[in-house]
Amino acid sequence: MDARGQPPYRRGQLARQGQKRGGFGMPREELTRLTGNGNGTCGDEDCPNVYRAANGTLVMQGGISEAFTPPPGEGLVEIPEDVLREAVRALGW
């Protein structure tokens, strides 16, 4: 929690952190991959996946969704349900 008792992934805060890093990302090496093994039919490292960041948030990799326009600094991705289920199992939830 931050000084105001808000979680560290509040809207806008991630955007500001991304801007400080020179972009909206972090090296893949800083993420723990929860799904897939990189050997699927979709190639190495390019399948829909779920990762866990060091701060405990989940990072989704999937197709860009245009379901609606999110606020600035946010994005929408679509992942298959089975990928999400695999991530939940990997986390022991």
C-alpha positions as semicolon CSV with decimal commas, in nm:
position;residue;x (nm);y (nm);z (nm)
1;M;0,000;0,000;0,000
2;D;0,116;0,353;-0,068
3;A;0,111;0,645;0,177
4;R;-0,263;0,695;0,115
5;G;-0,343;0,327;0,165
6;Q;-0,389;0,262;-0,208
7;P;-0,253;-0,049;-0,381
8;P;0,068;0,007;-0,583
9;Y;-0,108;-0,069;-0,912
10;R;-0,356;0,220;-0,899
11;R;-0,463;0,356;-1,236
12;G;-0,218;0,616;-1,358
13;Q;0,055;0,503;-1,121
14;L;0,157;0,223;-1,357
15;A;0,158;0,470;-1,644
16;R;0,385;0,705;-1,451
17;Q;0,616;0,415;-1,360
18;G;0,626;0,309;-1,724
19;Q;0,715;0,661;-1,834
20;K;1,001;0,670;-1,583
21;R;1,138;0,350;-1,734
22;G;1,130;0,497;-2,083
23;G;0,824;0,299;-2,192
24;F;0,534;0,092;-2,068
25;G;0,727;-0,222;-2,005
26;M;0,986;-0,406;-1,813
27;P;1,236;-0,665;-1,923
28;R;1,072;-1,006;-1,959
29;E;1,343;-1,142;-1,730
30;E;1,185;-0,946;-1,443
31;L;0,859;-1,141;-1,484
32;T;0,771;-1,492;-1,370
33;R;0,592;-1,679;-1,646
34;L;0,287;-1,863;-1,510
35;T;0,153;-2,019;-1,830
36;G;0,278;-2,205;-2,135
37;N;0,628;-2,326;-2,200
38;G;0,725;-2,141;-2,517
39;N;0,710;-2,463;-2,717
40;G;0,349;-2,436;-2,839
41;T;0,224;-2,413;-3,194
42;C;0,224;-2,032;-3,176
43;G;0,602;-2,012;-3,148
44;D;0,853;-1,918;-2,882
45;E;0,734;-1,656;-2,630
46;D;0,450;-1,519;-2,847
47;C;0,147;-1,711;-2,718
48;P;-0,113;-1,556;-2,491
49;N;0,043;-1,578;-2,144
50;V;0,013;-1,460;-1,787
51;Y;0,315;-1,338;-1,592
52;R;0,363;-1,231;-1,230
53;A;0,562;-0,911;-1,169
54;A;0,792;-0,864;-0,871
55;N;0,536;-0,630;-0,710
56;G;0,272;-0,907;-0,718
57;T;0,063;-0,777;-1,006
58;L;-0,026;-0,996;-1,304
59;V;0,079;-0,902;-1,656
60;M;-0,131;-1,037;-1,944
61;Q;0,002;-1,101;-2,294
62;G;-0,266;-1,146;-2,554
63;G;-0,436;-1,003;-2,855
64;I;-0,529;-0,636;-2,837
65;S;-0,898;-0,593;-2,763
66;E;-1,111;-0,311;-2,893
67;A;-1,411;-0,395;-2,672
68;F;-1,409;-0,035;-2,548
69;T;-1,167;0,254;-2,520
70;P;-0,985;0,237;-2,185
71;P;-0,863;0,545;-1,999
72;P;-0,521;0,688;-2,091
73;G;-0,236;0,472;-1,966
74;E;-0,441;0,151;-1,977
75;G;-0,492;-0,116;-2,240
76;L;-0,715;-0,415;-2,305
77;V;-0,600;-0,762;-2,408
78;E;-0,791;-1,080;-2,469
79;I;-0,666;-1,418;-2,352
80;P;-0,837;-1,757;-2,376
81;E;-1,009;-1,881;-2,061
82;D;-0,783;-2,188;-2,045
83;V;-0,475;-1,963;-2,019
84;L;-0,627;-1,782;-1,721
85;R;-0,720;-2,115;-1,559
86;E;-0,361;-2,234;-1,603
87;A;-0,232;-1,918;-1,432
88;V;-0,472;-1,967;-1,141
89;R;-0,351;-2,326;-1,097
90;A;0,014;-2,212;-1,112
91;L;-0,057;-1,962;-0,832
92;G;-0,230;-2,230;-0,624
93;W;-0,555;-2,036;-0,600
